[in-house]
Structure formats: structure tokens, C-alpha cells
Amino acid sequence: MQEQDHEQLQDLVAAALTAAEERGRDVADVPLTAIATAAGVSRSTLLRRLGGSRGALDEAVRRAGVDPGGRRPVRERAIEAAAQLVAEQGLGAMTLDAVAERAACSLPSLHTVFDGRDGLLGAVYERYGPLPDLEALTADPPERLEDTVLVVYRTVITAFDREPRVLPTLFADLFSRPDGPAARAMRAYLPRFFDGLAQLLLPHVEAGRIRPLPLPVLVQLLLGPMITHILTRPVIEPIRSLDLPPVNELCELFTEAYVRAVGQPGQRAR
């Protein structure tokens, strides 16, 4: 009888490990229902074999040489590990093997969670790019056009300075390889990015404060000069003869220039 119980417990351990691997999670983060499904039994049967709680299962998983939990999900660890590799060593260093080693997870779990390297890079861009802050801004945008533009510029600068600093590397790859992995990662989020900026800019177009230019042109006029400055600033700063204003003052200068560039003539006069 004890031998049969031991075999059943080992089957449950195998089912738990399979369910955890498929989801890219620690065993402790996998619901009992999912483990029961992987074992081919009902949840009540699973609990009965475990003696009423999952403590016996966790202990059996430990005896099998696997930590059942206590760590963050694979997705969180992998995104951070990938971002660190990109910032420290460049985009080429962000292989799935290197991410799996740094994040202490398996290759199959990365494929399951992210659907390959491009999916992981896209998740890195979403986490460390300006998109989350931009979408948060659309929930409560400023009323004045000048204030809106100023906040957008500060959001972009914050994203470029966010540690680990992945955006400069991604843009370098984007400019050198328009069809490369960085371009594919950014392109996947462009609809959301343009939608967010549309929510911020188009109300001012409808109110007559901005000329009715195509949205991509409004966005390029808004972000092109600022991103160019951010990427070239480290090269210009060491040149003593070129006096760069502080970042806060710079945001105000770029805001004034953008409003003058796209504003309606009557609005600019006022």
C-alpha cells in the first residue's frame, strides 16, 4: 500500500512539473486544478491523495530536486534578465540561452511564455519603453496643448533614462536594420503607441489648436527632434564649445517649437 501511495505521489510530482513547465511558472504558482488536469484526475481526487493540502506535494517536489516556489514568475525574471543583457552587452547578447541562464529558467518555458526571442524582445520594449506611461497619461490628459506636449517629452526622456537603459540600444538596431528584431518588436506596439498619441493630440486638432495634419506627421514632428537630441546628446555634451541646456529647460524649448510648428496661425498669434 505504501509503495502504491509513493508511486501515485511521484505521478503527481511529474504532473506538477509538467504543468509548471507549460506555464512558465514555479510549481507553487500553478493552481491545483491545472495539476489535477495534467495528472488526469479530479481536483478532489488530487487533494485526497495529498492528504487534504498541497504541502505533501511541495515536499515531494523538493525531494525531486526542484524548488516548488518562492521565486517570481518566469515572465518577470526573463524580461529583467533580457533587458540587463541588452543594456550591458547589446542586442546580440540577448539570446534565449543567455536569458534562461541569467533568469534561472528553462528554454521551453521561455518559448511557452514569449513565443520565441522576438516575443521576449517585444515584452522588454513594452516594459521599458514609453508605452505604459503614455497610456497612463491618456487616462487623465492635461487640458492645455502646451502642458500635454511637455508631459509627453518628459515621458520620453524618462523612458530613455530608465534602468536598465535598453531604448538607446533598440533605436541603434532600428536605424541600422529597419527589418531587424528591434524594428519587429517596436512595430508590434505601434498601433497602441499611435492610438495613445491620437487620444492626446486629435482633441486639439478638433478644437482648432493644431492644424489637421496626418497623425503620423504630427507624431514625427513631435518625437523626431526629441529622440534625435536624446541619442546625440552623449556625443555633443563633451564638446565644451557647444552649450546644451539642462533637460528640463530643453523640454520647454522643444514644446514651444512644436506648438509653433503645428499650431493654427490664429492660435500661434495668441
C-alpha positions as CSV (number, residue, x, y, z in Angstrom):
1,M,0.0,0.0,0.0
2,Q,2.8,2.4,0.9
3,E,4.5,1.6,-2.4
4,Q,1.3,2.4,-4.3
5,D,1.0,5.7,-2.5
6,H,4.6,6.5,-3.3
7,E,4.0,5.8,-7.0
8,Q,0.9,7.9,-7.0
9,L,2.8,10.8,-5.3
10,Q,5.6,10.5,-7.9
11,D,3.0,10.7,-10.7
12,L,1.6,13.9,-9.1
13,V,5.1,15.4,-8.9
14,A,5.6,14.7,-12.6
15,A,2.2,16.2,-13.4
16,A,3.0,19.3,-11.3
17,L,6.4,19.8,-13.0
18,T,4.8,19.4,-16.4
19,A,2.0,21.9,-15.6
20,A,4.6,24.4,-14.3
21,E,6.8,24.0,-17.3
22,E,4.0,24.5,-19.7
23,R,3.0,27.8,-18.0
24,G,6.5,29.0,-17.3
25,R,5.8,29.2,-13.5
26,D,7.0,27.8,-10.3
27,V,5.1,24.7,-9.1
28,A,3.8,26.7,-6.2
29,D,2.2,29.2,-8.6
30,V,0.3,26.5,-10.6
31,P,-3.3,26.0,-9.5
32,L,-4.2,22.6,-8.1
33,T,-6.9,22.4,-10.8
34,A,-4.2,22.6,-13.5
35,I,-2.0,20.0,-11.8
36,A,-5.1,17.7,-11.5
37,T,-5.7,18.1,-15.2
38,A,-2.1,17.2,-16.0
39,A,-2.4,14.1,-13.8
40,G,-5.7,13.0,-15.3
41,V,-7.6,13.2,-12.1
42,S,-10.2,15.5,-10.5
43,R,-9.2,18.2,-8.0
44,S,-10.9,16.4,-5.2
45,T,-9.0,13.2,-6.0
46,L,-5.8,15.1,-6.1
47,L,-6.4,16.6,-2.7
48,R,-7.4,13.2,-1.3
49,R,-4.1,11.7,-2.5
50,L,-2.2,14.7,-1.0
51,G,-3.9,14.3,2.4
52,G,-6.0,17.4,2.1
53,S,-3.4,20.0,1.3
54,R,-0.6,20.6,-1.2
55,G,2.1,20.6,1.4
56,A,3.0,17.0,0.7
57,L,3.3,17.8,-3.0
58,D,5.6,20.7,-2.4
59,E,7.8,18.5,-0.1
60,A,7.9,15.7,-2.8
61,V,8.9,18.3,-5.4
62,R,11.7,19.4,-3.2
63,R,12.9,15.8,-2.7
64,A,12.9,15.6,-6.5
65,G,15.5,18.4,-6.6
66,V,13.2,21.2,-7.7
67,D,12.3,24.3,-5.7
68,P,8.5,24.4,-5.7
69,G,8.2,28.2,-5.3
70,G,9.4,31.3,-3.6
71,R,10.6,33.0,-6.8
72,R,8.8,35.4,-9.1
73,P,7.2,34.1,-12.3
74,V,9.4,33.2,-15.2
75,R,8.0,36.1,-17.3
76,E,9.1,38.7,-14.8
77,R,12.6,37.2,-14.3
78,A,13.1,36.7,-18.1
79,I,12.1,40.3,-19.0
80,E,14.5,41.7,-16.4
81,A,17.3,39.4,-17.5
82,A,16.8,40.2,-21.2
83,A,16.8,43.9,-20.5
84,Q,20.0,43.7,-18.5
85,L,21.7,41.7,-21.3
86,V,20.6,44.3,-23.9
87,A,21.8,47.2,-21.8
88,E,25.1,45.7,-20.8
89,Q,26.2,43.8,-23.9
90,G,24.0,44.8,-26.8
91,L,21.1,43.2,-28.6
92,G,23.2,40.4,-30.0
93,A,23.9,39.1,-26.5
94,M,20.1,38.6,-25.8
95,T,19.9,35.0,-26.8
96,L,17.3,32.7,-25.3
97,D,20.1,30.6,-23.9
98,A,21.7,33.6,-22.1
99,V,18.3,34.8,-20.8
100,A,17.5,31.3,-19.5
101,E,20.8,31.1,-17.7
102,R,20.5,34.6,-16.1
103,A,16.8,34.2,-15.2
104,A,17.3,30.6,-13.9
105,C,14.6,29.1,-16.0
106,S,14.4,26.6,-18.9
107,L,14.4,27.2,-22.6
108,P,11.0,25.5,-23.1
109,S,9.4,27.9,-20.5
110,L,10.7,30.9,-22.5
111,H,9.2,29.6,-25.7
112,T,6.0,28.9,-23.9
113,V,5.7,32.3,-22.2
114,F,7.0,34.5,-25.0
115,D,6.8,32.5,-28.2
116,G,10.4,33.0,-29.0
117,R,13.1,35.7,-29.0
118,D,11.0,38.3,-30.8
119,G,8.2,37.9,-28.3
120,L,10.6,38.4,-25.4
121,L,12.1,41.5,-27.0
122,G,8.7,42.9,-27.5
123,A,7.9,42.4,-23.9
124,V,11.2,44.2,-23.0
125,Y,10.2,47.1,-25.2
126,E,6.7,47.2,-23.7
127,R,8.1,47.2,-20.1
128,Y,11.0,49.7,-20.5
129,G,9.7,51.9,-23.4
130,P,7.4,54.9,-23.1
131,L,4.2,53.0,-23.8
132,P,3.0,52.2,-20.3
133,D,3.5,55.9,-19.1
134,L,1.9,57.2,-22.3
135,E,-1.2,55.0,-21.9
136,A,-1.5,56.1,-18.3
137,L,-1.3,59.8,-19.5
138,T,-4.3,59.3,-21.8
139,A,-6.4,58.4,-18.8
140,D,-6.1,62.0,-17.4
141,P,-4.5,64.3,-20.0
142,P,-3.8,67.9,-19.4
143,E,-6.2,70.4,-20.8
144,R,-3.7,72.8,-22.4
145,L,-1.8,71.7,-25.6
146,E,1.5,73.1,-24.2
147,D,1.1,71.0,-21.0
148,T,0.3,67.9,-23.0
149,V,3.3,68.2,-25.2
150,L,5.6,69.0,-22.2
151,V,4.4,65.9,-20.4
152,V,4.9,63.7,-23.5
153,Y,8.5,65.0,-23.8
154,R,9.2,64.2,-20.1
155,T,7.7,60.8,-20.5
156,V,10.0,60.0,-23.5
157,I,13.1,61.3,-21.6
158,T,12.2,59.2,-18.6
159,A,11.8,56.1,-20.7
160,F,15.3,56.6,-22.3
161,D,16.9,57.1,-18.9
162,R,15.1,54.1,-17.3
163,E,17.4,51.4,-16.0
164,P,18.4,49.2,-17.5
165,R,18.8,51.5,-20.4
166,V,17.5,49.4,-23.4
167,L,15.9,52.1,-25.6
168,P,19.2,53.6,-26.9
169,T,20.3,50.1,-28.0
170,L,17.0,49.3,-29.6
171,F,17.0,52.5,-31.6
172,A,20.5,51.9,-32.7
173,D,19.5,48.5,-34.1
174,L,16.3,50.0,-35.6
175,F,18.4,52.6,-37.6
176,S,20.9,50.1,-38.7
177,R,18.4,47.3,-39.5
178,P,14.9,48.5,-40.4
179,D,13.8,44.9,-40.6
180,G,15.7,43.7,-37.6
181,P,14.5,42.4,-34.3
182,A,14.2,45.8,-32.7
183,A,12.0,47.0,-35.6
184,R,9.8,44.0,-35.3
185,A,9.4,44.5,-31.6
186,M,8.5,48.2,-31.9
187,R,6.3,47.6,-34.9
188,A,4.1,45.2,-32.8
189,Y,3.3,48.0,-30.4
190,L,3.0,50.9,-32.9
191,P,-0.9,50.7,-33.1
192,R,-1.1,51.1,-29.4
193,F,1.5,53.9,-29.4
194,F,-0.2,55.9,-32.2
195,D,-3.6,55.3,-30.6
196,G,-2.3,56.8,-27.3
197,L,-0.8,59.9,-29.1
198,A,-4.0,60.2,-31.1
199,Q,-6.0,60.5,-27.9
200,L,-3.7,63.3,-26.8
201,L,-3.4,65.3,-30.0
202,L,-6.5,64.9,-32.0
203,P,-8.8,66.7,-29.5
204,H,-6.6,69.7,-30.1
205,V,-7.0,69.3,-33.8
206,E,-10.8,69.2,-33.4
207,A,-10.6,72.3,-31.2
208,G,-8.7,74.2,-33.9
209,R,-5.5,74.5,-31.9
210,I,-3.5,72.2,-34.2
211,R,-3.5,72.1,-38.0
212,P,-5.2,69.0,-39.4
213,L,-2.0,67.3,-40.4
214,P,-1.9,63.5,-40.9
215,L,-1.4,61.8,-37.5
216,P,2.0,60.2,-38.5
217,V,3.3,63.6,-39.4
218,L,2.1,65.1,-36.1
219,V,3.8,62.3,-34.3
220,Q,7.1,62.6,-36.3
221,L,7.2,66.3,-35.7
222,L,6.6,65.7,-32.0
223,L,9.1,62.9,-31.3
224,G,11.7,63.2,-34.1
225,P,13.6,66.2,-32.8
226,M,13.5,65.0,-29.2
227,I,14.7,61.4,-29.9
228,T,17.4,62.8,-32.2
229,H,18.6,65.1,-29.3
230,I,18.5,62.2,-26.8
231,L,20.6,59.9,-29.0
232,T,23.1,62.6,-29.9
233,R,23.4,64.4,-26.6
234,P,26.1,62.0,-25.2
235,V,28.2,62.9,-28.2
236,I,27.7,66.6,-28.0
237,E,28.0,67.1,-24.2
238,P,31.8,66.6,-24.0
239,I,32.3,69.4,-26.6
240,R,32.8,72.4,-24.4
241,S,32.1,74.9,-27.1
242,L,28.6,73.6,-27.5
243,D,26.5,74.7,-24.6
244,L,23.5,72.3,-24.1
245,P,20.6,73.5,-21.8
246,P,19.5,71.3,-18.9
247,V,16.9,68.6,-19.7
248,N,14.0,70.5,-18.0
249,E,14.7,73.6,-20.0
250,L,15.2,71.6,-23.1
251,C,11.7,70.1,-22.8
252,E,10.2,73.6,-22.6
253,L,12.1,74.7,-25.7
254,F,11.0,71.7,-27.7
255,T,7.4,72.2,-26.5
256,E,7.4,75.8,-27.7
257,A,8.9,74.8,-31.0
258,Y,6.4,72.1,-31.6
259,V,3.4,74.3,-30.8
260,R,4.7,76.9,-33.2
261,A,5.3,74.3,-35.9
262,V,1.8,72.6,-35.8
263,G,-0.4,75.3,-34.2
264,Q,-3.1,77.1,-36.2
265,P,-1.9,80.6,-37.2
266,G,-4.5,82.3,-35.0
267,Q,-3.6,80.1,-32.1
268,R,0.1,80.8,-32.5
269,A,-0.6,84.6,-32.6
270,R,-2.4,84.3,-29.3
